[in-house]
Amino acid sequence: MRSTTRGRPRGRLRVPVAAWRWAAGTGLVPPADAGPGRWARAAVEAADPEAVRAALRGPMGAGVAADWLTEALGGRCGAGRG
Protein backbone atom coordinates (compact mmCIF):
# COMPACT_ATOMS: atom_id res chain seq x y z
CA MET A 1 0.00 0.00 0.00
CA ARG A 2 1.42 3.32 -1.02
CA SER A 3 0.88 6.14 1.46
CA THR A 4 1.13 9.88 1.36
CA THR A 5 2.30 12.42 3.93
CA ARG A 6 0.29 15.04 5.79
CA GLY A 7 0.80 17.68 3.09
CA ARG A 8 -0.04 15.51 0.12
CA PRO A 9 -3.82 15.03 0.43
CA ARG A 10 -4.52 18.72 0.38
CA GLY A 11 -1.85 19.36 -2.26
CA ARG A 12 -3.00 16.58 -4.55
CA LEU A 13 -6.62 17.73 -4.33
CA ARG A 14 -5.73 21.45 -4.27
CA VAL A 15 -7.81 22.18 -1.19
CA PRO A 16 -6.89 24.37 1.81
CA VAL A 17 -5.42 22.52 4.78
CA ALA A 18 -8.29 23.73 6.99
CA ALA A 19 -10.83 22.20 4.58
CA TRP A 20 -8.98 18.86 4.53
CA ARG A 21 -8.73 18.78 8.32
CA TRP A 22 -12.42 19.63 8.69
CA ALA A 23 -13.38 16.96 6.14
CA ALA A 24 -11.25 14.37 7.95
CA GLY A 25 -12.66 15.36 11.34
CA THR A 26 -16.26 15.21 10.21
CA GLY A 27 -15.96 11.90 8.36
CA LEU A 28 -16.28 13.31 4.85
CA VAL A 29 -12.98 11.62 4.04
CA PRO A 30 -11.94 8.37 5.69
CA PRO A 31 -9.71 8.52 8.74
CA ALA A 32 -5.97 8.33 8.22
CA ASP A 33 -5.22 4.72 7.32
CA ALA A 34 -1.47 4.76 6.75
CA GLY A 35 -0.37 6.00 10.16
CA PRO A 36 -1.06 9.16 12.16
CA GLY A 37 -1.97 11.96 9.75
CA ARG A 38 -1.27 9.79 6.70
CA TRP A 39 -3.67 8.54 4.07
CA ALA A 40 -3.23 5.84 1.44
CA ARG A 41 -2.94 7.29 -2.06
CA ALA A 42 -6.14 5.45 -3.10
CA ALA A 43 -8.10 7.11 -0.27
CA VAL A 44 -6.84 10.55 -1.28
CA GLU A 45 -7.60 10.00 -4.95
CA ALA A 46 -11.11 8.77 -4.08
CA ALA A 47 -11.92 11.98 -2.18
CA ASP A 48 -14.13 14.54 -3.92
CA PRO A 49 -12.25 17.88 -3.86
CA GLU A 50 -15.42 19.92 -4.40
CA ALA A 51 -17.11 18.22 -1.45
CA VAL A 52 -14.02 18.81 0.71
CA ARG A 53 -13.99 22.52 -0.21
CA ALA A 54 -17.75 22.83 0.33
CA ALA A 55 -17.52 21.20 3.76
CA LEU A 56 -15.70 24.24 5.08
CA ARG A 57 -17.67 27.28 4.05
CA GLY A 58 -15.72 30.53 3.66
CA PRO A 59 -14.68 32.93 6.42
CA MET A 60 -16.95 32.95 9.45
CA GLY A 61 -17.28 34.89 12.65
CA ALA A 62 -16.33 33.56 16.06
CA GLY A 63 -19.97 32.93 17.00
CA VAL A 64 -20.62 30.80 13.94
CA ALA A 65 -17.36 28.91 14.52
CA ALA A 66 -18.38 28.27 18.14
CA ASP A 67 -21.77 27.00 17.00
CA TRP A 68 -20.13 24.64 14.47
CA LEU A 69 -17.73 23.33 17.10
CA THR A 70 -20.53 22.87 19.59
CA GLU A 71 -22.50 20.84 17.06
CA ALA A 72 -19.49 18.82 15.93
CA LEU A 73 -18.27 18.07 19.44
CA GLY A 74 -21.68 17.70 21.05
CA GLY A 75 -20.98 20.10 23.89
CA ARG A 76 -20.98 23.71 24.91
CA CYS A 77 -18.36 26.00 23.43
CA GLY A 78 -17.47 29.58 24.36
CA ALA A 79 -18.27 31.79 27.29
CA GLY A 80 -21.57 33.60 27.44
CA ARG A 81 -23.15 31.82 24.47
CA GLY A 82 -26.39 29.87 24.76
N, C-alpha and C positions, 0 to 999 in steps of 0.2 A: 504494500500500500504506500503510495507516494503522499507525503504530507506537505503542508505549506506553513510558513511562519505566521506570526501575528500580523504582520503588515501586508501579507499577500492577499488575503480575502478581499479587503477593501480596495487594494490596488488593482487586482485582477478585475473586479466588478466596477471599479471607478465610482465608489460610494464613499462618503465621509466616514471617518472612523467612528464618530458618534452614532451614525445611522447603523453601522455594522454591529456595534456593541449593543445598541437598543434591540436590534433584530435578534441577536443571539440571546439576550436576556429575556425577551418576551416569547421565545420559541418559534419565531418566524423562520429562522435558520436552525438547523440541528445543533445540539451542543458540540463543543470541541471534541473530536473523536481521535485525534492523533497526539494527545498530550495536552497539558494545560495551555489554553490559548492557541491551540493548533487544530486546524481542520484538514481533513483529507482533500486532495485536489478535486475528487469527484463531488464531494459535498459542496465545495465552493462553486464549482461549475454548474451545479444543479440549482443554486440559489437564483432567484429572480431579482436582478438589480433594481428594477422599478419598484417592486414591492418593498425592498429594503429601504430605498430612498423615501417611499411614501410612509413607511412606518414611523419615521421621525419627521414630523411636520416642522416646517421652518422655525425661525426664532420665536421664542415664547417668553412671556413674563414669568416672574418667580412664582406667582400664584398658580398659574396653569401648570408649571413644572411640579409644584408641590402636589397639586391634584392628581397629576399623572403618576407620580411616585406613590402617593397614597393608594391609588387604585391598583398599581402594579404590585405593591408590597403588602397590600391588605391591612394597612395600619394607618395611624395618624401621622401626619408630617407637617412640621412647621409650628411655630408658636403663634397663638392667637387666631388660628384659622379653624373654622368649623369644628 
